Amino acid sequence: MSLSPPRCGQQAATTSAAYRAAGVDIDAGNRAVALLGESVASTRTPNVLSAPGGFGGMYAAGDLGADTALVASTDGVGTKAELAGRYGRWRGIGTDLVNHCIGDIAVHGARPLFFLDYIAMATLEPEIVAEIVAGAADACRAAGCALLGGETAEMPGVYAPGAVDVVGTIVGAVRRDRLMPRPETIRPGDALVGLASSGPHTNGYSLIRHLLDERPAAGQDSLIDALLEPHRSYLPAVTAFTEAGIEPKALAHITGGGFFDNLPRVLPAHLGARVELGAWPVPELFATLVDWGGLDDSEAFRVWNMGVGLVAVVDEAGAAELAGQGHSVIGAVIDLTGAETGRVVLEGNWR
């Protein structure tokens, strides 16, 4: 973390008092750093060179190899943080943050090396910061990824009271000959295989909160549990592909924009995707939200992942192997004829 203690007695105390009156408590920042120290230390890997409290995190990259590519991504958890705050469920937000970013680089074939977080609010609450970082550390340890550093910011006048903003950056590595997607290998008829999500992950929560606010809070405990379930990490599943000898042609992380915006990101411009509704069981959580909102399929499958958080583009043999692992074949790559209204076509019925 970038916060450091004041250097000298009376002057520091006077400055801190004036700053505190303006809405920024340096002592609270230092307390937050102290609380999260154990979590950060628990993620340390042999490549980490820096000690906590420095200006920057240092990571030894000499063993990565000359043919290695670095893959980086930055993302946040959106307004899921507000819902978590209503129920004091902050630890899962840290896990959400890391696993979302892991998904964004895993689809390129990369394994995570290190992660940095950014947590901001109007009035710093050290215990909230510590819980979020503890959740991030949980996910980092599971992925063998170092929580290398981050920033905690107290910004009165920028953030509304009680609001928390959580953002993270991840850096991973992959051999250049293992990078994905491989668009030149994708053909019409290749299968789309869906990997289950653990819920909405980090997307569509502005609509979710709106739908919740229209209904009585009583009796919603199990629904809230499902909505705050942390983002699944897809790193173990992608690793299992390799161990089984499966080489996906592309992987798509179904994040903001759902199927409609994310599948085209990994396909050549002349190809599209046919998604067969009913090919996988849509969890009851999504059915409830769709019913509450009166959404048609074109909107529902753009707002939420609808139970599929990652899609693999594979050949017929790969599809059979993945189906044997318990994943669902949910559609196929199609040649665009010009008659389609978009690059992703929904067919069938899931309701």
N, C-alpha and C positions, 0 to 999 in steps of 0.2 A: 504494500500500500504506500501511497506517496506522502501520507501525513507523517510528520515528525514533530517531536516535542519542542516547545520553546526553549531557547538557549540560556536565558539569563533571568534572574530573580525578579526584581521589582518592575523593570521595564516590561518583561513578558507578562506579568500579572496585570499591569495596567492596560496593556494592549489587548489582552484576552478579555478583560472586563468590558472595554469599549466595543470590541468585536462582538461579544456576547449580546450586548445591548442592541446591536444592529441585526442580530438574528443568527450569528454563527458562533458556535461553541467549540473552540479548539480542543478543550479538555475532553468533550464528548467524542471528538474524532480520535483522540489518542486512546480513549477507553475502548472504542470500537476496534481499533487496530490490535490492542492487547487481547481482546476477547476472541478474535479470529486467528490468532497466531498458531494455536494447536491444529486447527483445521488445515491451514495452509501447509504447515510442516508435515502433516500426514500424507500429503500428495507428492512429496519430494522424490525425484528420481535421480539416478547417478549422473545424469547429464546436467542437472541444475548446478550452476556455479555460484550464484549469488546468495547472500544471506538476506533474511527479511529486513525490510526497512530501507533498502537502498533506493536510488533514484530510478533504477531500471532493473528488470530481471535479466539474468544472463544464463544462456543455455549453450552447452557444447554441441556443435553440429558436425564434428570431424568424422564421426562414425556413420554418417548418413550415406556417403558414397557420392561419386561425381555424377552418376546418372540419376540422382534423386531430384524430384520436383517437390517444392513446398506448396501446400494448398492452404489458403487462409479464408476465414469467414467471420463476419460480425453480424450478430442478431440480438434480438431482445425477446422478452416474454409478453410484450404488449399489455393489454388491459386485464390479462389474467392476474396480474399483480394486485389490481384493485379488489378482485374477488377474493384472493387469498388473504388480503388485509382485513376484509370484513370478518374473517373467521380465525385470524391469527395463525394462518398456516403458511409460514414463510419458508420453511426448509425445502418444501417441494418446489418452490419457485427457483431456488438455486440449482436443483437437479434438472428442472425444465430447461434452464438456460444452457447448461453444458450439453445436455443430450440433443437439444435442437441444433446446436452448432456442430456437434459430432455428426449428426445426420447430413448436414450440408457439405461436409468434406468426405464423409464415407462414400457418398454417391460418386465421388471422383476416384475412389480406390484408396484414399489416404487414411493412415492411422494417426491419431492425435499425438502431438508432442507436448504442447503446453497451451495453457488457457489464461486469459486475463479478464477480470470482471470490472464493471463500472456500476456503482450503486449510488443513486442520488435521491435526495428528498429535501423538503423545505426545512424541517427541523430534524437533525440527526438523532436517531434512536439506536444506540450501540447494540442493544440486544437484537433488534430486527436485522441489522447488518450482519451480526454474528450468525444468526440462524440461516440467512440466505447463503452466506459463505460456507457454512457447514453443509448445506445441501449441495452446493457446487463441488465441495471437496468430496462428498460421497460419490458423485458421478465421475469426478476426475480419477479417484482411486480405482473405481471399477474399470475404467478405460486405460489405466496405466499412463495417465496424462498429468503433468505437473501443473498445479495452480501457481503460476509464476509471479503473479502480482496483480495489481489493479488500482482502482481509484474509488474513494468514498467522498462524495461531494454534498455539502450542505448549502442549498441555494434558495434562501427565502426570497419571495417575490417572483421567482421563476417557476417553482412548483407549488401547486395548491397544498395547503396544510393536509397532512395525512397521505399525500400521494407519494408513491415510490416508483422510481424508474430503474430498471435492471437491464443491463446490456453486457454482452460478452464477446470476446474475440478469441478464436482458436486458430492454431497453426498446426498442420499435420504434414506428413511426408509420404511419398509414394514413388516407386521406381517409374521413370518416364514411360517405359513400355507397358506399364500396368494402369496408366491413366484411363479414366472413363469420363464421358461416354466415348464409344467408338462408332460414330455415325456411319462411317463407310461400310460397316459390317451389317447394318440393320436392313432387313428386307421385309416387304409385305408378307404377312403370315406369321412373323415372329410373335411369340406369345408374350402377353403381359401377365406377370405373376404378382399378386398383392400380398404384402406382409401386414399383419394386423397392427392397428394402432392401439394405444392404451387409453384413448379418449380423444377429445379435440386437440390435444397437445398444447399449442400456444396460439391457436388461431380461432377467430370468430367470437372472441369473448365480449366484444362490445355488444353484439347482438344477443349473446347468451345472457349478459347482465340485464339488458333491456327486457328480455323475456321473463327473467326471474323477478324483476322489479314489478312486473304486472300481476304477480301472483302472490298469495300469502306465503310467508316464510315457513309457517308450521308444516311439518311433515316432509321437508325437503332435505333432511340430513343425508340420506343415501345418495340423492342426486348430487348434492354438493361434494360428497366424497368422490363420486365418479368424475365430476367436472374438474376437481383439483388433483386427480391422479397425475403424477408427473409424466412428462414426455418419455416414451420408450426410447432406450438406446438401441440403435440398429447395428452398432458395431459387432456384437456377437453374431448376429445373423449373417452379416456380410463376410465375416471371418469364416463362418461355417460353409458359405458358398465355396470359398477357396479350398477349404479342407476336403470338400466333397468333389473337387475337380470341376466345379461349375464356373464358367467364365461369362458373366452377364455382358451383354453388349452395351447396356446402359442401365443406370439406376436413377429413379426420380423420387425426390423427397416431396411428399404431398403436404405442402405448407400453405401459406397464404395464397389464395387463388385456386386451391383445391386441384381437382383433376384437370380442369380446363386450362389453367395457366401453367401448371408444372410439367405435365407430360410433354407438351410441345418443346420444352426447353432442352430435351435430350434427343429429339428426333430430327432427322434431316428435313429440310423445308418442304420436300415433295411428299412426305409421309405424314399420316395422322394416326389416331388411336380410336379403336372401337371398344367401348367399355360395356360389358354385359351385366346389366343390373340383375341381381338375383344370384350371381355366381358366388357371392359370399354373404354371410349373415350380417346385415347391418345391425350393430348393437342397439338395444332398446333406448339408450341415452339419446342417440341421434334421431330415432323415430319420434321420441317425445319432443325434442327441440323443433323438428320439422313440423310436427303437428301444431305445436304452440304458435309457431311463426307463420303457419300457412304457406310454407315455401314450396315452390315447384322444384323439380329435380335440377333444372338448369341453375337455380340459385343455390340449392342445398349443396350440390357437388362442387360449387365454386367457393362457398364459405367454409365448409368443413371437409375433413378427410373421409367422413362417413364410414369409419372403421378400417380404412387402409392407409397406413402412414408412409409406406415405401412401395414402389413398383419397380420390378426388375423386368427388363426386356431380354428375353432369352430365346434360343432356338427350341425346337420340339423336344429334343432330348433333355435340355436343361429344365424345361417346364415339367416334364415327367418327374425328374429328380426332385425339384422343389415341391411339387405336389406331394411327393412321398415324405417330405419333411413337414407336411402339414399346412403348407401355404396354398392359396387359392389362385387358380388360373382365372383371371377376371376379364380377359379380352385379347385383342390382337392388334398388331400394327397393320394399317391399311394404306393402300395407295389412294391419294386424293384424286378424285375425278373432276372436281369443280362443282359437283351437285351438293356437296356438304355445306352446311351453314357455318362450320368451324372445323378446326383440326381434331377436335375430340367429339366423338359421337356416342351418345348414351342410347343403348338399346335394351329392351326388356323392362321388367318391373321388379322392384325390390320390396314394395309395400305389402 
